[in-house]
Structures are given as structure tokens and as C-alpha cells.
Amino acid sequence: MRISVLDAQHTIFQGAVWEAVLPATDGELSILDDHESIFVALGKGLIRLVPMGKTGTHNLKPIRVHRGLARMRNNELIILVE
């Protein structure tokens, strides 16, 4: 899936990943490639990304967030964070 992680000033990450683990307000949420459409509020925690071809290995640096919103649609995940 294509992913963009954005804050008010710049793009934090943009690329292709197989899995994104998000700190949703009610617990962790794992979004895999080709996930159904979803809109979710994020709480304080870490976004962990697994790049394409690296299933099961979290080797990208986690992204710390205080809160935010995520939208998955048409195999594109857009995450707005503070």
C-alpha cells in the first residue's frame, strides 16, 4: 500500500509498506496491504511500518505521535499527526 505520514509542517514518511501498526485511541490497529476502507482517530504512541518484502520485520524507525487521524482508501493510507 502507499502511505503518507504528514504533520503541519512537512511529510514525515512517504512510500510503500506492507503493514502499518497504528496507535488507535482504543488500542493498536494493524492495517495490511489491501485493507478495507477505514477512518480512525489516533492516540499517543508509535506508528510502526513494515516495508514491502519485509513481512514480520519492523526495520523502519517508529514514528512517535501524540494524536492524529488515519484514512485508508483504495490501498492508500494517509496519516495526519501531531
N, CA, C and O atoms as a MOPAC input file, in Angstrom:
PM7 MOZYME 1SCF
protein

 N      0.84200 1    -1.17300 1     0.00000 1
 C      0.00000 1     0.00000 1     0.00000 1
 C      0.88900 1     1.23800 1     0.00000 1
 O      2.02300 1     1.21100 1     0.47800 1
 N      0.35700 1     2.30000 1    -0.53800 1
 C      1.05100 1     3.57900 1    -0.47900 1
 C      0.69900 1     4.24000 1     0.84400 1
 O     -0.44000 1     4.14900 1     1.30300 1
 N      1.67100 1     4.90700 1     1.45900 1
 C      1.41900 1     5.55200 1     2.74700 1
 C      2.07700 1     6.92400 1     2.77100 1
 O      3.16400 1     7.12600 1     2.23000 1
 N      1.38600 1     7.85800 1     3.41500 1
 C      1.92600 1     9.19300 1     3.68100 1
 C      1.64900 1     9.51100 1     5.13200 1
 O      0.51500 1     9.39600 1     5.59700 1
 N      2.69400 1     9.91500 1     5.85400 1
 C      2.55700 1    10.38000 1     7.23700 1
 C      2.93800 1    11.84800 1     7.22000 1
 O      4.06200 1    12.20300 1     6.86600 1
 N      1.98900 1    12.70600 1     7.60700 1
 C      2.16000 1    14.14600 1     7.48800 1
 C      1.90000 1    14.83600 1     8.81700 1
 O      1.03300 1    14.41700 1     9.58400 1
 N      2.66700 1    15.91200 1     9.08900 1
 C      2.30600 1    16.80000 1    10.19000 1
 C      2.05700 1    18.18000 1     9.58800 1
 O      2.03400 1    18.32600 1     8.36600 1
 N      1.87400 1    19.17600 1    10.41900 1
 C      1.50900 1    20.50600 1     9.92300 1
 C      2.60400 1    21.14900 1     9.06300 1
 O      2.30200 1    21.97400 1     8.20000 1
 N      3.86700 1    20.78200 1     9.28700 1
 C      4.96000 1    21.42600 1     8.58500 1
 C      5.51800 1    20.64600 1     7.38600 1
 O      5.97700 1    21.25200 1     6.41900 1
 N      5.48200 1    19.29500 1     7.44300 1
 C      6.14700 1    18.55700 1     6.38200 1
 C      5.68300 1    17.09900 1     6.30000 1
 O      4.87800 1    16.63300 1     7.10600 1
 N      6.21300 1    16.41000 1     5.31300 1
 C      5.97200 1    14.98500 1     5.15000 1
 C      7.00300 1    14.23200 1     5.98800 1
 O      8.20800 1    14.39000 1     5.79400 1
 N      6.51600 1    13.41200 1     6.92200 1
 C      7.40000 1    12.64000 1     7.79500 1
 C      7.86900 1    11.36400 1     7.09500 1
 O      9.03700 1    10.98700 1     7.19300 1
 N      6.95500 1    10.70800 1     6.39300 1
 C      7.29200 1     9.48700 1     5.66000 1
 C      6.35600 1     9.35900 1     4.47100 1
 O      5.16700 1     9.66600 1     4.56000 1
 N      6.90800 1     8.90200 1     3.36600 1
 C      6.08700 1     8.60700 1     2.19000 1
 C      6.74600 1     7.43700 1     1.47300 1
 O      7.95000 1     7.45000 1     1.21800 1
 N      5.94100 1     6.42300 1     1.15100 1
 C      6.49800 1     5.27000 1     0.46800 1
 C      5.50800 1     4.12400 1     0.41500 1
 O      4.30600 1     4.31100 1     0.60500 1
 N      6.03300 1     2.92800 1     0.15300 1
 C      5.21100 1     1.72500 1     0.06400 1
 C      5.52000 1     0.82900 1     1.25100 1
 O      6.68500 1     0.58400 1     1.56500 1
 N      4.48200 1     0.34300 1     1.90600 1
 C      4.64800 1    -0.57800 1     3.03100 1
 C      3.67000 1    -1.73500 1     2.88500 1
 O      2.66900 1    -1.64500 1     2.17500 1
 N      3.98700 1    -2.81300 1     3.57000 1
 C      3.11400 1    -3.98200 1     3.58800 1
 C      2.15400 1    -3.92100 1     4.77800 1
 O      1.01600 1    -4.38200 1     4.69300 1
 N      2.63000 1    -3.34000 1     5.89900 1
 C      1.81400 1    -3.25900 1     7.11200 1
 C      2.12300 1    -1.96500 1     7.85000 1
 O      3.26300 1    -1.50200 1     7.86800 1
 N      1.08300 1    -1.38300 1     8.46300 1
 C      1.22900 1    -0.23700 1     9.35000 1
 C      0.49200 1    -0.56800 1    10.64600 1
 O     -0.67900 1    -0.94500 1    10.62000 1
 N      1.18200 1    -0.42500 1    11.77800 1
 C      0.56400 1    -0.64100 1    13.08900 1
 C      0.38700 1     0.73700 1    13.70700 1
 O      1.35700 1     1.46100 1    13.93500 1
 N     -0.87100 1     1.09100 1    13.97600 1
 C     -1.22100 1     2.42900 1    14.42800 1
 C     -1.69100 1     2.42900 1    15.87600 1
 O     -2.33200 1     1.47600 1    16.31800 1
 N     -1.37500 1     3.50600 1    16.63100 1
 C     -1.86800 1     3.63600 1    18.00000 1
 C     -3.26600 1     4.26400 1    18.02300 1
 O     -3.40900 1     5.45000 1    18.32000 1
 N     -4.28400 1     3.47800 1    17.71200 1
 C     -5.66100 1     3.98200 1    17.72800 1
 C     -6.03400 1     4.35600 1    19.16500 1
 O     -5.40000 1     3.88800 1    20.11100 1
 N     -7.04400 1     5.18300 1    19.32900 1
 C     -7.43700 1     5.63700 1    20.66300 1
 C     -7.92200 1     4.49900 1    21.55100 1
 O     -7.89200 1     4.61800 1    22.77500 1
 N     -8.36900 1     3.39500 1    20.95100 1
 C     -8.87400 1     2.26700 1    21.75800 1
 C     -7.99200 1     1.02100 1    21.62900 1
 O     -8.46300 1    -0.09100 1    21.86900 1
 N     -6.71200 1     1.19000 1    21.25200 1
 C     -5.77500 1     0.07600 1    21.14800 1
 C     -5.06200 1     0.08100 1    19.80900 1
 O     -5.38500 1     0.87400 1    18.92500 1
 N     -4.09000 1    -0.80900 1    19.66500 1
 C     -3.34100 1    -0.87100 1    18.41700 1
 C     -4.18300 1    -1.42900 1    17.27800 1
 O     -5.01600 1    -2.31400 1    17.47200 1
 N     -3.94800 1    -0.89300 1    16.09200 1
 C     -4.66100 1    -1.32500 1    14.89800 1
 C     -3.62500 1    -1.64000 1    13.82400 1
 O     -2.79100 1    -0.79700 1    13.49000 1
 N     -3.68200 1    -2.85000 1    13.28900 1
 C     -2.78600 1    -3.26400 1    12.22600 1
 C     -3.52100 1    -3.15400 1    10.89200 1
 O     -4.59300 1    -3.73200 1    10.71500 1
 N     -2.94000 1    -2.41400 1     9.96800 1
 C     -3.51800 1    -2.26700 1     8.63500 1
 C     -2.55700 1    -2.90700 1     7.65400 1
 O     -1.39300 1    -2.51800 1     7.56100 1
 N     -3.05300 1    -3.88800 1     6.92800 1
 C     -2.25100 1    -4.60800 1     5.94800 1
 C     -2.54800 1    -4.10600 1     4.54400 1
 O     -3.53700 1    -3.41200 1     4.30500 1
 N     -1.67600 1    -4.47000 1     3.63300 1
 C     -1.86900 1    -4.16800 1     2.21800 1
 C     -3.26500 1    -4.63700 1     1.78600 1
 O     -3.69300 1    -5.72600 1     2.16800 1
 N     -3.96600 1    -3.84000 1     1.00700 1
 C     -5.32100 1    -4.13000 1     0.50900 1
 C     -6.38900 1    -4.18300 1     1.60300 1
 O     -7.39900 1    -4.86600 1     1.43300 1
 N     -6.19200 1    -3.48500 1     2.70900 1
 C     -7.17900 1    -3.41500 1     3.79400 1
 C     -8.42200 1    -2.67800 1     3.29600 1
 O     -8.33100 1    -1.83800 1     2.40100 1
 N     -9.56900 1    -2.98900 1     3.86800 1
 C    -10.80000 1    -2.27600 1     3.51100 1
 C    -10.71300 1    -0.81900 1     3.95000 1
 O     -9.86200 1    -0.46400 1     4.76600 1
 N    -11.57800 1     0.01200 1     3.41800 1
 C    -11.59200 1     1.43400 1     3.77200 1
 C    -11.89000 1     1.60500 1     5.24900 1
 O    -12.74800 1     0.92100 1     5.80700 1
 N    -11.16000 1     2.54200 1     5.88500 1
 C    -11.33000 1     2.77900 1     7.31400 1
 C    -10.88800 1     4.21200 1     7.62300 1
 O    -10.02000 1     4.76600 1     6.94800 1
 N    -11.50000 1     4.79800 1     8.65200 1
 C    -11.12700 1     6.11700 1     9.15900 1
 C    -11.00000 1     5.96700 1    10.66300 1
 O    -11.94300 1     5.50700 1    11.30600 1
 N     -9.87000 1     6.33800 1    11.24500 1
 C     -9.63900 1     6.06700 1    12.66700 1
 C     -8.89200 1     7.22700 1    13.32700 1
 O     -8.02000 1     7.84800 1    12.72000 1
 N     -9.25500 1     7.50900 1    14.59300 1
 C     -8.55000 1     8.50000 1    15.40000 1
 C     -7.36400 1     7.82400 1    16.07900 1
 O     -7.45600 1     6.68600 1    16.54100 1
 N     -6.25400 1     8.54400 1    16.12800 1
 C     -5.04200 1     8.01300 1    16.75000 1
 C     -4.79000 1     8.69700 1    18.08100 1
 O     -5.08900 1     9.87800 1    18.26100 1
 N     -4.23500 1     7.93400 1    19.00800 1
 C     -3.84000 1     8.46200 1    20.29800 1
 C     -2.32400 1     8.50300 1    20.40500 1
 O     -1.61900 1     8.33400 1    19.41000 1
 N     -1.83000 1     8.72600 1    21.60600 1
 C     -0.39800 1     8.80100 1    21.86200 1
 C      0.22500 1     7.41900 1    21.69800 1
 O     -0.29400 1     6.43200 1    22.21800 1
 N      1.34600 1     7.35400 1    20.97000 1
 C      2.02600 1     6.08200 1    20.77800 1
 C      2.96100 1     6.11800 1    19.58900 1
 O      3.41100 1     7.18300 1    19.16600 1
 N      3.25100 1     4.93200 1    19.04900 1
 C      4.18400 1     4.78800 1    17.93700 1
 C      3.48900 1     4.21100 1    16.71200 1
 O      2.68300 1     3.28800 1    16.82500 1
 N      3.80200 1     4.75400 1    15.55200 1
 C      3.40500 1     4.15100 1    14.28100 1
 C      4.57900 1     3.27700 1    13.85400 1
 O      5.70400 1     3.75900 1    13.72300 1
 N      4.31200 1     1.99400 1    13.63800 1
 C      5.34700 1     1.06300 1    13.18900 1
 C      5.01900 1     0.62100 1    11.76100 1
 O      3.88800 1     0.23500 1    11.46600 1
 N      6.01200 1     0.68100 1    10.89100 1
 C      5.81100 1     0.38200 1     9.48100 1
 C      6.68400 1    -0.78900 1     9.05000 1
 O      7.85700 1    -0.87000 1     9.41500 1
 N      6.10000 1    -1.69900 1     8.26600 1
 C      6.83600 1    -2.82500 1     7.69700 1
 C      6.89800 1    -2.60400 1     6.18400 1
 O      5.86600 1    -2.61900 1     5.51300 1
 N      8.10300 1    -2.39800 1     5.64600 1
 C      8.21800 1    -2.14800 1     4.21100 1
 C      7.86600 1    -3.37200 1     3.38200 1
 O      7.84800 1    -4.49400 1     3.88700 1
 N      7.58900 1    -3.14500 1     2.11000 1
 C      7.28400 1    -4.23900 1     1.18900 1
 C      8.44100 1    -5.23100 1     1.18200 1
 O      9.60500 1    -4.83100 1     1.17700 1
 N      8.12100 1    -6.52700 1     1.18200 1
 C      9.14300 1    -7.56400 1     1.14100 1
 C      9.80100 1    -7.85500 1     2.46400 1
 O     10.71500 1    -8.67800 1     2.51400 1
 N      9.37900 1    -7.21300 1     3.54900 1
 C      9.98800 1    -7.40400 1     4.86700 1
 C      8.95400 1    -7.87000 1     5.88600 1
 O      9.00800 1    -7.44300 1     7.04000 1
 N      8.02700 1    -8.72100 1     5.50300 1
 C      6.95100 1    -9.14400 1     6.38900 1
 C      7.49400 1    -9.69100 1     7.69200 1
 O      8.40300 1   -10.52100 1     7.70700 1
 N      6.91900 1    -9.21000 1     8.79200 1
 C      7.31200 1    -9.66800 1    10.11600 1
 C      8.52900 1    -8.96900 1    10.68300 1
 O      8.92000 1    -9.25900 1    11.81300 1
 N      9.14300 1    -8.06000 1     9.94600 1
 C     10.33300 1    -7.36300 1    10.41800 1
 C     10.05500 1    -5.87100 1    10.45800 1
 O      9.84800 1    -5.24400 1     9.41900 1
 N     10.05100 1    -5.30400 1    11.65600 1
 C      9.82000 1    -3.86200 1    11.80000 1
 C     11.17200 1    -3.15800 1    11.76200 1
 O     11.75200 1    -2.86900 1    12.80900 1
 N     11.67600 1    -2.88000 1    10.56100 1
 C     13.00500 1    -2.29300 1    10.49300 1
 C     13.01200 1    -0.82400 1    10.10400 1
 O     14.09200 1    -0.25200 1     9.95800 1
 N     11.86400 1    -0.18900 1     9.93000 1
 C     11.80600 1     1.25600 1     9.75300 1
 C     11.68500 1     1.88700 1    11.13000 1
 O     11.05800 1     1.32100 1    12.02500 1
 N     12.28000 1     3.04700 1    11.29700 1
 C     12.23100 1     3.73800 1    12.58600 1
 C     10.78000 1     4.07500 1    12.93500 1
 O     10.07400 1     4.66300 1    12.11600 1
 N     10.32300 1     3.71000 1    14.14500 1
 C      8.94300 1     4.05100 1    14.54100 1
 C      8.74700 1     5.56900 1    14.58000 1
 O      9.68700 1     6.32400 1    14.82900 1
 N      7.52700 1     5.99100 1    14.33400 1
 C      7.17500 1     7.40600 1    14.33200 1
 C      6.31800 1     7.68300 1    15.56000 1
 O      5.23000 1     7.12800 1    15.70400 1
 N      6.81500 1     8.54500 1    16.44300 1
 C      6.09100 1     8.88400 1    17.67700 1
 C      5.03100 1     9.93900 1    17.37800 1
 O      5.31200 1    10.94400 1    16.72400 1
 N      3.80100 1     9.70400 1    17.86500 1
 C      2.70000 1    10.65200 1    17.66100 1
 C      1.99900 1    10.92600 1    18.99000 1
 O      2.01200 1    10.09600 1    19.89900 1
 N      1.39000 1    12.10100 1    19.08300 1
 C      0.59400 1    12.45500 1    20.26400 1
 C     -0.88500 1    12.22900 1    20.00100 1
 O     -1.63400 1    11.81500 1    20.88600 1
 N     -1.28900 1    12.50400 1    18.78000 1
 C     -2.66100 1    12.23300 1    18.31800 1
 C     -2.70100 1    12.46800 1    16.82100 1
 O     -1.78000 1    13.04100 1    16.23800 1
 N     -3.79100 1    12.01400 1    16.20900 1
 C     -3.90100 1    12.19000 1    14.77400 1
 C     -5.10800 1    11.48100 1    14.19100 1
 O     -5.97200 1    10.99100 1    14.91800 1
 N     -5.15200 1    11.43400 1    12.87800 1
 C     -6.21500 1    10.76900 1    12.12900 1
 C     -5.58100 1     9.94900 1    11.01500 1
 O     -4.55300 1    10.33100 1    10.45600 1
 N     -6.20800 1     8.81000 1    10.69500 1
 C     -5.73200 1     7.97300 1     9.59200 1
 C     -6.91700 1     7.58100 1     8.71800 1
 O     -8.01000 1     7.29100 1     9.20400 1
 N     -6.66400 1     7.58200 1     7.41100 1
 C     -7.69500 1     7.16100 1     6.46200 1
 C     -7.08300 1     6.18500 1     5.46800 1
 O     -6.07900 1     6.48400 1     4.82300 1
 N     -7.70100 1     5.01800 1     5.35600 1
 C     -7.28900 1     4.01900 1     4.37300 1
 C     -8.37500 1     3.94100 1     3.31600 1
 O     -9.54500 1     3.73200 1     3.63500 1
 N     -7.98900 1     4.11100 1     2.04900 1
 C     -8.94500 1     4.01100 1     0.93900 1
 C     -8.17200 1     3.71800 1    -0.33700 1
 O     -7.14900 1     4.34500 1    -0.61300 1
 N     -8.67200 1     2.75200 1    -1.11900 1
 C     -8.05000 1     2.39500 1    -2.39800 1
 C     -6.56400 1     2.05900 1    -2.24900 1
 O     -5.73800 1     2.46500 1    -3.06700 1
 N     -6.24200 1     1.31200 1    -1.19100 1
 C     -4.87900 1     0.85800 1    -0.90600 1
 C     -3.91000 1     2.03000 1    -0.69200 1
 O     -2.71800 1     1.91500 1    -0.98000 1
 N     -4.42600 1     3.15100 1    -0.18800 1
 C     -3.60900 1     4.30300 1     0.16500 1
 C     -3.95700 1     4.72500 1     1.58600 1
 O     -5.11800 1     4.99300 1     1.89600 1
 N     -2.94400 1     4.78200 1     2.44900 1
 C     -3.11100 1     5.17000 1     3.85100 1
 C     -2.51900 1     6.56000 1     4.04000 1
 O     -1.33400 1     6.77900 1     3.79000 1
 N     -3.35100 1     7.49400 1     4.48100 1
 C     -2.90500 1     8.84300 1     4.77000 1
 C     -3.07300 1     9.06800 1     6.26700 1
 O     -4.15600 1     8.87000 1     6.81900 1
 N     -1.98700 1     9.48500 1     6.91900 1
 C     -1.98700 1     9.68200 1     8.36900 1
 C     -1.57900 1    11.11300 1     8.65600 1
 O     -0.50100 1    11.55200 1     8.25500 1
 N     -2.44600 1    11.84300 1     9.35300 1
 C     -2.16800 1    13.21000 1     9.78700 1
 C     -1.87900 1    13.16500 1    11.28200 1
 O     -2.69600 1    12.65500 1    12.04900 1
 N     -0.72500 1    13.69300 1    11.71300 1
 C     -0.31900 1    13.55700 1    13.10900 1
 C      0.11600 1    14.88500 1    13.71600 1
 O      0.43800 1    15.85000 1    13.02200 1
 N      0.11100 1    14.88500 1    15.03900 1
 C      0.70600 1    15.97200 1    15.82700 1
 C      1.86500 1    15.39500 1    16.60100 1
 O      2.53200 1    16.11600 1    17.34300 1

